Amino acid sequence: MIILAAASALAVGCEKKAHNYETKVTLKGVEVVAHDKAGTPQIIEVNVEYPDCPGEQLETLQGNADFTKCALKFKVGDVLPASIEWGPTDFGHYDSEITRIGECSRTRDPRDARSYEVVQECTDVNVNGVKAGFHCDRKPNKELLDKCPWFARQ
């Protein structure tokens, strides 16, 4: 019993701690996806890229009425400061959430399955010196994690 308690304490001590990060995002798209009966926007979908991260890191997220009202003033192409919370999930891996874009705070709805990110690093494939296509790796590499550690999942 003592060994089990010690092992549990050691495992908890080895767990990575949650972190908050500050970065920039480029707004790639904005769409209102729900209105109330009066026609007031209630839910917005926002697409962003991370200009300071290597590769092509895309994220689509939704926000509630308060976030929607605030974020509607942004324009596609705006580069904005963003806050990111990174930490453990209920499923045993790590994930990140954008909690602020510009001055707009965002609280994620835990039932929201539509917010997601795509992490990829694409390179050209050359055959006999001619570009024949491309290859994309979807797992975060060391260069990406060194510059943008919130993409780590373990």
C-alpha positions as CSV (number, residue, x, y, z in Angstrom):
1,M,0.0,0.0,0.0
2,I,2.9,2.4,0.8
3,I,4.6,1.6,-2.5
4,L,1.4,2.3,-4.4
5,A,0.9,5.7,-2.6
6,A,4.5,6.6,-3.3
7,A,4.2,5.6,-7.0
8,S,1.0,7.7,-7.3
9,A,2.7,10.7,-5.7
10,L,5.7,10.3,-8.0
11,A,3.4,10.1,-11.1
12,V,1.5,13.2,-10.1
13,G,4.8,15.0,-9.5
14,C,6.0,14.2,-13.0
15,E,2.8,15.5,-14.7
16,K,3.4,18.6,-16.8
17,K,1.9,21.8,-15.4
18,A,-0.6,24.0,-17.2
19,H,0.8,27.2,-18.9
20,N,-0.5,30.4,-20.3
21,Y,1.1,31.8,-23.5
22,E,1.0,35.1,-25.3
23,T,1.4,35.1,-29.1
24,K,-0.1,36.7,-32.3
25,V,-2.7,35.3,-34.7
26,T,-3.7,36.4,-38.2
27,L,-7.4,36.5,-38.8
28,K,-8.2,34.4,-41.9
29,G,-12.0,34.3,-41.7
30,V,-15.0,35.4,-39.6
31,E,-18.5,34.1,-39.9
32,V,-21.6,34.6,-37.8
33,V,-23.2,31.2,-37.4
34,A,-26.2,32.0,-35.1
35,H,-28.5,34.9,-34.4
36,D,-31.1,35.5,-31.8
37,K,-34.8,36.1,-32.7
38,A,-34.0,39.9,-33.1
39,G,-31.2,39.1,-35.5
40,T,-28.4,40.0,-33.1
41,P,-25.3,37.8,-33.7
42,Q,-24.9,35.2,-31.0
43,I,-22.2,32.8,-32.1
44,I,-19.2,33.6,-34.3
45,E,-16.7,31.2,-36.0
46,V,-13.2,32.6,-36.4
47,N,-10.3,31.1,-38.4
48,V,-6.8,32.1,-37.4
49,E,-3.2,31.3,-38.3
50,Y,-0.1,31.6,-36.2
51,P,2.4,33.9,-38.1
52,D,5.3,33.3,-35.6
53,C,5.0,29.5,-35.8
54,P,6.8,27.5,-38.5
55,G,4.7,25.6,-40.9
56,E,1.0,26.1,-41.4
57,Q,-0.9,26.1,-38.1
58,L,-4.6,26.8,-38.6
59,E,-7.3,27.0,-35.9
60,T,-11.1,27.3,-36.2
61,L,-12.9,28.4,-33.0
62,Q,-16.3,29.6,-32.0
63,G,-17.3,32.1,-29.3
64,N,-20.4,33.1,-27.4
65,A,-22.4,36.3,-27.7
66,D,-20.0,38.5,-25.7
67,F,-17.0,37.3,-27.8
68,T,-19.1,37.6,-31.0
69,K,-20.0,41.2,-30.2
70,C,-16.4,42.1,-29.5
71,A,-14.8,40.2,-32.4
72,L,-17.1,41.5,-35.2
73,K,-14.9,44.7,-35.3
74,F,-11.9,42.7,-36.6
75,K,-11.1,42.4,-40.3
76,V,-9.7,39.4,-42.2
77,G,-6.0,39.9,-42.3
78,D,-5.7,41.6,-38.9
79,V,-2.7,40.4,-36.9
80,L,-3.9,40.4,-33.2
81,P,-2.4,39.5,-29.8
82,A,-3.8,36.2,-28.4
83,S,-3.7,34.4,-25.1
84,I,-3.6,30.6,-25.0
85,E,-4.1,28.3,-22.1
86,W,-2.4,24.9,-22.4
87,G,-3.0,22.0,-20.0
88,P,-4.2,18.5,-19.4
89,T,-7.7,17.4,-20.5
90,D,-10.1,14.9,-19.1
91,F,-8.9,12.4,-21.7
92,G,-5.3,12.2,-20.4
93,H,-3.6,14.3,-23.1
94,Y,-2.8,18.0,-23.3
95,D,-4.6,20.6,-25.4
96,S,-4.7,24.4,-25.9
97,E,-7.5,26.9,-26.0
98,I,-7.4,30.5,-27.2
99,T,-8.9,32.5,-24.4
100,R,-8.4,36.0,-25.8
101,I,-8.0,37.5,-29.3
102,G,-7.2,41.3,-29.2
103,E,-9.2,42.6,-26.3
104,C,-12.0,40.0,-26.8
105,S,-12.1,37.3,-24.0
106,R,-13.3,33.9,-25.0
107,T,-14.7,31.1,-22.9
108,R,-15.0,27.8,-24.7
109,D,-18.2,25.9,-24.4
110,P,-17.2,22.4,-23.3
111,R,-19.9,20.9,-25.6
112,D,-18.4,22.7,-28.6
113,A,-17.0,20.0,-30.9
114,R,-16.6,22.4,-33.8
115,S,-13.5,24.3,-32.6
116,Y,-10.3,22.5,-33.7
117,E,-6.8,23.1,-34.9
118,V,-4.7,21.6,-37.8
119,V,-1.0,21.4,-37.2
120,Q,1.0,20.6,-40.3
121,E,4.4,21.2,-41.8
122,C,4.4,20.8,-45.6
123,T,7.4,20.3,-47.9
124,D,7.7,19.9,-51.7
125,V,8.4,16.5,-53.1
126,N,10.9,16.6,-56.0
127,V,11.4,13.8,-58.5
128,N,14.3,14.1,-60.8
129,G,14.7,17.7,-59.9
130,V,11.0,18.5,-60.7
131,K,8.3,19.4,-58.2
132,A,6.0,16.4,-58.2
133,G,3.8,17.2,-55.3
134,F,4.1,17.8,-51.6
135,H,4.1,16.0,-48.3
136,C,2.6,17.2,-45.0
137,D,3.5,16.0,-41.5
138,R,0.7,16.4,-39.1
139,K,2.6,15.8,-35.9
140,P,4.3,18.8,-34.2
141,N,8.0,18.7,-34.8
142,K,10.8,20.0,-32.5
143,E,11.2,23.3,-34.3
144,L,7.4,24.1,-34.0
145,L,7.3,23.0,-30.3
146,D,10.4,25.2,-29.5
147,K,8.7,28.3,-30.9
148,C,5.0,27.4,-30.1
149,P,5.0,24.9,-27.2
150,W,1.2,25.0,-26.8
151,F,0.9,22.6,-29.8
152,A,2.4,19.8,-27.6
153,R,-0.2,17.1,-26.9
154,Q,1.7,14.8,-24.5
